[in-house]
Amino acid sequence: MSRVRLEGQVAVVTGAARGVGELLARKLSARGATVALVGLEPEALKEVAGRLHGEGGHWYADVTDHAAMTRVAQEVKERFGKIDLVVANAGVATGGPFADSDPDAWRRVIEVNLIGSAVTARAFLPQLAESRGYLLQIASLAALTPAPMMTAYCASKSGVEAFAHSLRAEVGHKGVRVGVGYLSWTDTDMVRGADQDEVMRELRQRLPWPSNKTYPLGPAVDRLVDGIERRSAHVYGQWWLRGMQGVRGALPGLIGTVGQREMRRFGPRLDGMRVGLVGAGGAADEQARHAP
């Protein structure tokens, strides 16, 4: 597949204050793209913008807020003249048994990861249609296989995968490409935050290889950049995720059997687990929503 040079392209990255979004923004900038950073942490976004290799800017916005994201889309186009790429990366997570989960935190995962992705796409599609651009939706291994103790995250990432596939069919005739990016456990604040809970960490470590490892951020983001240059329909942050597509139909039954065994094993230790959003990004989301 031919590549599209990123030099001179205008890219928007949501959830750009840290983790995948922050490094992706810097790598796109290093390839010559002008990058618009979107997120909930103004000071962190300002710092990231200062580390970009070329022109860029940052916008404070909640991806679930349609009016705010529409404003961002208009302002980015007014400032840079066009929008060629949008990466819907913003996401939060929570873990633990569904029956004991905090309803507000559970709902927020769906709102940010799924509804926020749809709001992002709705806001930027007019500009992408003008530029015949590319939307990359960041999904997860959680979209390919269900997992106990991750009901909200799995539901949201399965949802964004299906949303992106449906949208691809709708907008392809307008010249807009839509891709889905898949990442396994990658060394970010979110994964480190989840690992602070002993049960979640041990449960993950008991997964079969290679899904039980935490992978370095840099190579995963390099794969995302390569997929963006190719306008790929599917982008895999870790090499083995591509092979999961061929066996995903068998995974729910397998996980259902193995998961029940593991939940019996961990049963006595589940009381008192954390129920809120995990990691620094989760803390920032909660702070933004409860700010006066």
C-alpha positions in Angstrom: 0.0 0.0 0.0 1.3 3.5 -0.9 2.3 5.9 1.9 1.1 9.4 2.4 3.8 11.7 3.5 3.1 13.4 6.8 5.0 16.5 5.9 2.5 19.4 5.6 -0.3 17.4 7.0 -2.5 18.7 9.8 -3.2 16.1 12.5 -5.5 16.2 15.5 -4.8 13.9 18.4 -7.2 13.5 21.4 -6.0 12.4 24.8 -2.7 14.0 23.9 -1.5 15.0 27.3 0.2 11.7 28.1 0.8 8.1 27.0 0.0 7.0 23.5 -1.5 10.3 22.5 1.5 12.3 23.7 4.2 10.2 22.0 2.1 9.8 18.9 1.8 13.6 18.6 5.5 14.0 18.9 6.3 11.3 16.4 3.8 12.8 13.9 5.4 16.2 14.4 8.9 14.7 13.8 7.6 13.5 10.4 6.6 17.0 9.5 3.0 17.1 10.5 1.4 20.1 12.2 -0.3 18.7 15.3 -3.3 19.9 17.3 -3.4 18.5 20.8 -6.8 18.0 22.5 -7.3 17.0 26.1 -8.3 17.8 29.7 -4.9 18.8 31.1 -4.0 22.3 29.9 -0.6 22.5 31.6 0.4 19.1 30.4 -0.8 19.8 26.9 1.2 23.1 26.9 4.3 21.1 27.8 3.7 18.6 25.0 3.1 21.4 22.5 6.5 22.8 23.6 8.2 19.6 22.7 6.7 19.3 19.2 9.2 19.5 16.4 7.3 22.0 14.4 4.1 24.0 14.4 1.2 22.9 16.6 -1.3 24.0 19.2 -3.3 22.7 22.1 -7.0 22.8 23.0 -8.8 22.1 26.2 -11.9 20.0 25.5 -13.9 17.1 26.8 -14.4 14.6 23.9 -17.9 13.9 25.1 -18.9 17.5 24.7 -20.3 18.0 21.2 -20.3 21.8 21.3 -16.7 21.9 22.6 -15.4 19.5 20.0 -17.2 21.2 17.2 -15.6 24.5 18.3 -12.1 22.8 18.4 -12.6 21.5 14.8 -13.5 25.0 13.6 -10.6 26.6 15.4 -8.1 24.1 14.2 -9.1 24.6 10.6 -9.2 28.4 11.0 -5.7 28.3 12.4 -4.0 25.8 10.2 -6.2 25.9 7.1 -7.2 22.2 6.9 -7.4 19.0 8.8 -6.0 15.8 7.2 -5.7 13.3 10.1 -7.7 12.7 13.3 -6.7 10.2 15.9 -9.5 9.4 18.4 -7.3 8.2 21.2 -8.8 9.7 24.4 -9.7 6.9 26.8 -10.2 6.0 30.5 -10.5 2.6 32.3 -11.7 1.0 35.4 -11.4 -2.5 36.7 -12.9 -4.9 39.2 -16.1 -7.0 39.4 -19.1 -5.5 37.6 -21.5 -6.1 40.5 -19.3 -4.0 42.8 -18.4 -1.3 40.3 -19.1 2.3 40.8 -22.0 3.1 38.4 -20.6 6.6 37.6 -17.1 5.4 36.8 -18.5 2.5 34.7 -20.6 4.9 32.7 -17.8 7.4 32.3 -15.7 4.7 30.6 -18.4 4.2 28.0 -18.9 7.9 27.6 -15.3 8.8 27.0 -14.2 5.8 25.0 -17.3 5.2 22.9 -19.4 8.3 22.9 -16.4 10.5 22.9 -15.1 8.8 19.8 -18.4 9.3 18.0 -18.5 12.9 19.1 -14.9 13.4 17.8 -15.8 11.8 14.5 -18.9 13.9 14.1 -17.0 17.1 14.8 -14.2 16.5 12.4 -15.8 14.5 9.5 -16.7 17.7 7.5 -13.1 18.7 7.5 -11.9 15.2 6.7 -14.3 15.0 3.8 -12.8 18.2 2.4 -9.2 16.9 2.7 -10.1 13.3 1.8 -8.4 12.5 5.1 -8.0 9.7 7.6 -9.6 8.9 10.9 -7.8 6.4 13.2 -9.8 5.0 16.0 -7.7 3.6 18.8 -9.2 0.3 20.1 -7.6 -2.4 22.0 -7.0 -6.1 22.6 -10.1 -5.7 24.6 -12.1 -5.3 21.4 -10.9 -8.7 20.2 -11.4 -10.7 23.3 -13.6 -10.3 26.4 -12.0 -10.3 29.9 -13.4 -10.6 33.4 -13.0 -7.5 35.7 -12.9 -5.2 32.6 -16.6 -5.1 31.6 -16.7 -1.3 30.9 -13.4 -1.2 29.0 -14.2 -4.3 26.9 -17.7 -3.0 26.1 -16.4 0.4 25.1 -13.5 -0.9 22.9 -15.7 -3.4 21.2 -18.1 -0.6 20.5 -15.5 1.7 19.0 -14.2 -1.1 16.8 -17.8 -1.7 15.4 -18.4 2.0 15.1 -15.3 2.5 13.0 -16.0 -0.4 10.8 -19.6 0.9 10.2 -18.3 4.5 9.6 -15.7 3.3 7.1 -18.5 1.9 4.9 -20.4 5.2 5.1 -17.7 7.7 4.3 -15.4 5.8 2.0 -17.1 7.1 -1.1 -16.3 10.6 0.1 -12.6 9.8 0.1 -12.3 9.5 3.9 -10.4 6.5 5.2 -11.1 5.0 8.6 -8.8 2.8 10.5 -8.8 0.9 13.8 -5.7 0.7 15.9 -5.3 -2.3 18.3 -3.0 -2.2 21.3 -2.3 -4.8 23.9 -1.0 -3.9 27.4 1.3 -1.0 26.7 3.5 0.8 29.2 1.2 3.9 29.9 -0.1 5.6 33.0 -3.4 3.7 32.5 -1.8 0.3 32.6 0.5 1.2 35.4 -2.5 2.6 37.3 -4.4 -0.7 36.8 -1.3 -2.6 38.0 -1.4 -0.8 41.3 -4.2 -3.2 42.3 -2.7 -6.5 43.2 -5.6 -8.6 41.9 -5.7 -6.9 38.5 -1.9 -7.2 38.2 -1.8 -10.9 39.1 -4.9 -11.7 36.9 -3.2 -10.1 33.9 0.1 -11.9 34.6 -1.8 -15.2 34.5 -3.0 -14.6 30.9 -1.5 -16.8 28.2 1.6 -15.6 26.5 2.0 -13.1 24.7 -1.0 -11.3 26.2 0.4 -11.4 29.7 3.2 -9.0 28.9 3.5 -5.2 29.2 4.9 -3.8 25.9 7.1 -0.7 25.5 5.3 2.4 24.3 7.8 3.4 21.6 7.5 0.5 19.2 3.7 0.4 19.5 3.4 4.1 18.6 5.9 3.6 15.7 3.5 1.0 14.3 0.6 3.4 14.6 2.6 6.0 12.7 3.3 3.5 10.0 -0.4 2.7 9.8 -1.3 6.3 9.6 1.1 6.8 6.7 -0.5 3.9 4.9 -4.1 4.9 5.8 -4.5 1.4 7.0 -7.9 -0.1 7.8 -6.3 -2.1 10.7 -3.2 -1.1 12.6 -1.6 -3.4 15.2 0.6 -2.0 17.9 2.0 -5.4 18.7 2.9 -7.9 15.9 0.8 -10.8 17.3 -2.5 -8.9 17.5 -3.0 -9.5 13.8 -3.2 -13.2 14.4 -5.9 -12.7 17.0 -8.4 -11.7 14.3 -8.4 -15.2 12.9 -9.3 -16.9 16.3 -11.4 -14.3 17.9 -14.6 -16.3 17.4 -13.4 -18.9 19.7 -12.2 -16.6 22.4 -15.5 -15.8 24.3 -16.0 -19.5 25.1 -12.4 -20.0 26.1 -12.3 -16.8 28.3 -15.7 -17.8 29.8 -14.3 -21.1 31.0 -10.9 -20.0 32.1 -12.3 -16.7 33.6 -14.7 -18.6 35.8 -11.8 -20.6 37.2 -9.7 -17.5 37.8 -12.6 -15.7 39.5 -13.1 -18.6 41.9 -9.3 -18.4 42.7 -9.4 -14.6 43.4 -12.9 -14.6 45.0 -11.8 -14.0 48.6 -9.5 -11.2 47.5 -12.0 -9.1 45.6 -13.5 -7.2 48.5 -12.1 -3.7 48.8 -10.8 -3.4 45.3 -10.6 0.0 43.8 -13.7 1.0 41.8 -12.8 4.4 40.2 -11.0 5.4 37.1 -7.3 4.2 37.0 -4.1 6.0 36.3 -3.2 9.7 36.0 -5.5 10.2 33.0 -8.4 8.8 35.1 -7.5 11.2 37.9 -7.4 14.1 35.4 -10.8 13.2 34.0 -12.3 13.1 37.5 -10.7 16.4 38.4 -12.0 18.1 35.3 -15.5 16.9 35.8 -15.7 18.0 39.4 -13.9 21.3 39.0 -16.0 24.3 40.2 
